[in-house]
Amino acid sequence: MSPLRLSTILMSATLATAMLSGTAVSAQNVTPANRNTLVLQGELQMLENRLRRQQYQQQQQQFRAQDRQVVPQRPDVPQMAPTCRLERSGSRFIRTCR
């Protein structure tokens, strides 16, 4: 097993253990005064998430507006003139091109 993969697994396990112990402690120590703080933190996080979404949407709108302003110009590609000749063949004309 590579050292990078091993350290990733150990880090994930450490984080999972810390999160589980943190949620167990916070779930046991909920008091009425503490509950208000938790509610306020939840509301604050919801507001922060809403603000981030709004900022992201505004940024995407600005990028779209910039993309609309920049109109790509088609490159002017020189075309070769065809070298065709009209030859008479009986009562018709035949075009021979090279």
C-alpha positions as CSV (number, residue, x, y, z in Angstrom):
1,M,0.0,0.0,0.0
2,S,1.4,3.4,-0.9
3,P,2.4,5.9,1.8
4,L,-0.1,8.5,0.4
5,R,-3.0,6.0,0.4
6,L,-2.1,4.9,4.0
7,S,-1.9,8.5,5.3
8,T,-5.3,9.3,3.6
9,I,-6.9,6.3,5.3
10,L,-5.5,7.3,8.7
11,M,-6.6,10.9,8.3
12,S,-10.1,9.8,7.3
13,A,-10.3,7.5,10.3
14,T,-9.1,10.3,12.6
15,L,-11.6,12.8,11.2
16,A,-14.4,10.2,11.5
17,T,-13.5,9.5,15.1
18,A,-13.3,13.2,16.0
19,M,-16.6,13.9,14.4
20,L,-18.3,11.0,16.2
21,S,-16.9,12.0,19.5
22,G,-17.8,15.6,18.9
23,T,-21.4,14.8,18.0
24,A,-21.8,12.4,21.0
25,V,-20.6,15.1,23.4
26,S,-22.7,17.9,21.9
27,A,-25.8,15.6,21.8
28,Q,-25.4,14.9,25.5
29,N,-24.8,18.4,26.7
30,V,-27.8,20.2,25.2
31,T,-29.2,22.6,27.8
32,P,-31.9,25.3,27.2
33,A,-29.3,28.0,27.1
34,N,-27.1,25.9,24.9
35,R,-30.0,25.1,22.6
36,N,-30.5,28.8,21.7
37,T,-26.8,29.0,20.7
38,L,-27.2,25.9,18.5
39,V,-30.3,27.3,16.8
40,L,-28.5,30.6,16.2
41,Q,-25.5,28.8,14.8
42,G,-27.7,26.8,12.5
43,E,-29.5,29.9,11.3
44,L,-26.1,31.6,10.8
45,Q,-24.9,28.7,8.7
46,M,-28.1,28.8,6.6
47,L,-27.6,32.5,5.9
48,E,-24.0,32.0,5.0
49,N,-24.9,29.2,2.6
50,R,-27.6,31.3,1.0
51,L,-25.1,34.2,0.6
52,R,-22.6,31.9,-1.0
53,R,-25.2,30.6,-3.4
54,Q,-26.2,34.1,-4.3
55,Q,-22.6,35.2,-4.9
56,Y,-22.0,32.1,-7.0
57,Q,-25.1,32.8,-9.1
58,Q,-24.1,36.5,-9.6
59,Q,-20.6,35.4,-10.6
60,Q,-22.0,33.0,-13.2
61,Q,-24.3,35.7,-14.5
62,Q,-21.3,38.0,-14.9
63,F,-19.3,35.3,-16.7
64,R,-22.3,34.6,-19.1
65,A,-22.6,38.4,-19.8
66,Q,-18.8,38.5,-20.6
67,D,-19.2,35.5,-22.9
68,R,-22.1,37.2,-24.7
69,Q,-20.0,40.4,-25.3
70,V,-17.1,38.6,-26.8
71,V,-18.1,37.6,-30.3
72,P,-15.6,35.4,-32.0
73,Q,-14.5,36.7,-35.3
74,R,-14.3,34.2,-38.2
75,P,-10.8,34.1,-39.5
76,D,-10.3,35.5,-43.0
77,V,-9.2,32.4,-44.9
78,P,-7.9,33.1,-48.4
79,Q,-9.6,31.0,-51.0
80,M,-8.0,29.8,-54.2
81,A,-9.6,30.7,-57.4
82,P,-10.8,27.6,-59.3
83,T,-8.9,26.9,-62.4
84,C,-11.8,25.8,-64.6
85,R,-12.2,26.2,-68.3
86,L,-15.4,26.0,-70.3
87,E,-14.9,23.9,-73.4
88,R,-17.4,23.5,-76.2
89,S,-18.4,20.0,-76.9
90,G,-21.0,19.8,-79.6
91,S,-24.0,21.9,-78.6
92,R,-23.0,21.9,-74.9
93,F,-20.3,23.4,-72.7
94,I,-18.2,21.2,-70.5
95,R,-16.4,22.6,-67.4
96,T,-13.0,21.1,-66.8
97,C,-11.5,22.0,-63.4
98,R,-8.0,21.1,-62.0
